[in-house]
């Protein structure tokens, strides 16, 4: 296999970090990717819930457009995003 691509099963174990503010969003396996009908990656949907058990607080989700993904590093296994608050859409459920 070529080393120019990464399998999704490997990507699930990559940690997501925003280099703009240093916030960590956990691992891709705990979040979602939105793919359009042509197979293009459009958004990362990140769960930013801080509590392990949240009965009353609900969950907060962050939508990051794919163009703000700066780098996918195989070592260390990280996905680096560079998105400030003006491009991030926050939703509380």
N, C-alpha and C positions, 0 to 999 in steps of 0.2 A: 504494500500500500504506500501511496505517496505521503509525504509529511506536510503537504500543503493544505490539508483539510483535517477537520476534527469531527468525529462521530457525535451525534446528539447524546448517545448513551454516555459518552465521556464528558460532554458539556454539562450534564446534570450535576456534576461534582465541582463545577467552577464557582468560586465566590464572586459576587458582584459588588464592586466598590465604585463610588462616585468620587472622582479626583477633584471635583470642584469644591466639595465641602467635607470630604473624608468619610461620608456616611457609608456604612456597610449594610447591604440588603440581604445578606444570607446567601444561600446557594441557589443556582438556577432550578434545581429540582423542587424547590419550595415556591417557585414563581412561574410565570407563563410567558410565552412568546406568541404574538399575533402574526399570522402569515396570511397574505392575501391570496386570491384565487389563482394568481400567476406564480405562486411560490416565493414571492419576495417577503423578506422579513420586514414588518412594519413597526411593531412596538414590543417593548418589554413591559409586562405588568408585574409590579413588584409589591409584595405584601410587606408592609413596614410595621406590623403589629409588634410591639416590644414585650408584651406580657405573654407568658406561656398559656395561661387560662384567662380568657377575657369574656366574662359573662355579661357585663354591662357596657363595656367600652366600645365594642364592635371592632371591626378591622379597618385599617386604612390602606388603600392601594395607591400606588404611584404609577402613572403611565409615562414611559420614556420613549420618544420616537427613536427608531433604529439609527438615524443619522448621527445621534449623539453617542453611539457606541464607538469608542476610540480604539480599543485594542482587545483582542482575545489572546491571552498569554497561556501557552501550554505549561510553562514552568515559571513561577508558581501558577497554579490553576486559578486564574482570575479573569474576569470580564471587567474592563475599565470603561466607565462611562464618564462623560464630561458634560453635565447638564446643570445649569443653574435653575433657580426657582421659577424663572420666567417661562421656561419650556416644559417644566414638569407639571402634569395634571394630577392633582390629589383628589381622591374620592374616599369618603367614609361610608362604610356599610354597617 
